[in-house]
């Protein structure tokens, strides 16, 4: 994945089902030239974690969502001379857990 990102140089990379947790540091996930945003699953179930990489030359801020069931991550980007862009990523497996919990 790192090689593809270096070759393609996308502004944004969103990843679902990353399986990263608090035992894996941001430094281990770091890709040069990118800021990383992550949301690890709080429940004791594997899978579902999400990541967003954004080029570090872009103005970006994370939008915090307090939700124990859904692994979703949202960022707001500002491109020069353009409106803001809202981008996000969500794990589909976490949606199933949310529906199951409220049923």
Beta strands, then each sheet from edge to edge (+ up, - down):
strand 1: 12-15
strand 2: 34-39
strand 3: 50-55
strand 4: 59-63
strand 5: 72-78
strand 6: 84-90
sheet 1: 1+ 3- 2+
sheet 2: 4+ 5- 6+
end
